[in-house]
């Protein structure tokens, strides 16, 4: 469900909220999967042009399979909006059998 359009909506809301901090606050870094960064890089740069000039950065990271992570203070504070983290949060609300289905749905297929 983390389509490029969904990710764009999430980025505007989440990263926008992080960037409303007073200037001089901790640098904000957004980590994407390499594929998502390729797909969303232009959108991100156009949407957050001013914030990029003030220290917002975006990077690809192999540990992110889908979605994104937002870090502050050099990674000391991190909020996870990856597929795995969202699935795990949802799984906490479900019965064990359904939780397992949700967790398996976000795991990469064998050989990928």
C-alpha positions as CSV (number, residue, x, y, z in Angstrom):
1,X,0.0,0.0,0.0
2,X,3.0,2.3,0.1
3,X,2.6,3.5,-3.4
4,X,4.5,6.5,-4.7
5,X,1.3,8.6,-4.3
6,X,0.9,7.4,-0.7
7,X,4.5,8.1,0.1
8,X,4.2,11.6,-1.3
9,X,1.2,12.4,0.9
10,X,3.1,11.0,3.9
11,X,6.2,12.9,3.2
12,X,4.4,16.2,2.9
13,X,2.7,15.7,6.2
14,X,5.5,14.0,8.2
15,X,8.6,15.8,6.9
16,X,6.7,19.1,6.8
17,X,6.0,18.7,10.5
18,X,9.6,18.0,11.3
19,X,10.7,21.0,9.3
20,X,8.5,23.4,11.2
21,X,11.0,23.3,14.1
22,X,12.7,26.6,14.9
23,X,15.8,27.3,12.8
24,X,19.0,26.1,14.4
25,X,17.3,22.9,15.5
26,X,18.7,19.5,14.8
27,X,19.3,18.6,11.2
28,X,16.6,16.4,9.6
29,X,17.5,13.4,7.4
30,X,15.1,11.3,5.5
31,X,16.2,7.7,4.5
32,X,14.5,6.0,1.6
33,X,15.1,2.6,-0.2
34,X,17.3,3.1,-3.2
35,X,14.3,2.5,-5.5
36,X,12.0,5.0,-3.7
37,X,14.7,7.6,-3.7
38,X,15.1,7.3,-7.4
39,X,11.3,7.5,-7.9
40,X,10.6,10.3,-5.3
41,X,13.8,12.3,-5.4
42,X,12.5,15.0,-7.8
43,X,9.3,15.3,-5.9
44,X,11.1,15.6,-2.6
45,X,13.5,18.3,-3.9
46,X,10.7,20.4,-5.4
47,X,8.5,20.0,-2.3
48,X,11.2,20.8,0.2
49,X,13.5,23.1,-1.7
50,X,13.7,25.7,1.1
51,X,14.1,23.1,3.8
52,X,16.9,21.4,1.8
53,X,18.8,24.7,1.8
54,X,18.4,24.8,5.6
55,X,19.8,21.4,6.3
56,X,17.2,18.8,5.4
57,X,18.8,15.9,3.6
58,X,17.6,12.7,1.8
59,X,19.6,9.5,1.3
60,X,19.2,6.0,0.1
61,X,19.8,3.3,2.7
62,X,19.8,-0.4,2.1
63,X,18.0,-1.2,5.4
64,X,14.9,0.6,4.1
65,X,12.9,-1.7,1.8
66,X,9.9,0.6,1.4
67,X,8.6,3.7,3.1
68,X,11.0,6.0,4.9
69,X,12.7,6.9,8.1
70,X,13.1,10.4,9.5
71,X,16.2,11.1,11.7
72,X,17.1,14.1,13.9
73,X,20.3,14.9,15.7
74,X,22.5,12.6,13.6
75,X,20.2,9.6,14.1
76,X,19.8,9.9,17.9
77,X,16.0,10.4,17.3
78,X,14.4,8.4,14.6
79,X,10.9,7.7,13.5
80,X,10.2,4.8,11.3
81,X,7.6,4.9,8.5
82,X,8.8,1.8,6.7
83,X,6.6,-1.0,5.6
84,X,8.0,-3.2,8.3
85,X,7.4,-0.7,11.1
86,X,3.9,0.1,9.9
87,X,3.1,-3.7,9.7
88,X,4.5,-4.2,13.2
89,X,2.4,-1.4,14.6
90,X,-0.7,-2.8,13.0
91,X,0.2,-6.4,14.2
92,X,0.0,-5.2,17.8
93,X,-3.7,-4.5,17.3
94,X,-4.5,-7.8,15.7
95,X,-5.1,-11.4,16.8
96,X,-1.8,-13.5,16.5
97,X,-2.9,-15.3,13.3
98,X,-3.7,-12.1,11.5
99,X,-0.6,-10.3,12.9
100,X,1.5,-13.1,11.3
101,X,-0.1,-12.5,7.9
102,X,0.5,-8.8,8.1
103,X,4.2,-9.3,9.1
104,X,4.7,-11.8,6.2
105,X,3.1,-9.5,3.7
106,X,5.9,-6.9,4.0
107,X,8.8,-9.4,3.9
108,X,10.7,-9.5,0.6
109,X,10.2,-12.6,-1.5
110,X,13.0,-15.2,-1.3
111,X,15.9,-14.4,-3.6
112,X,15.3,-10.6,-3.6
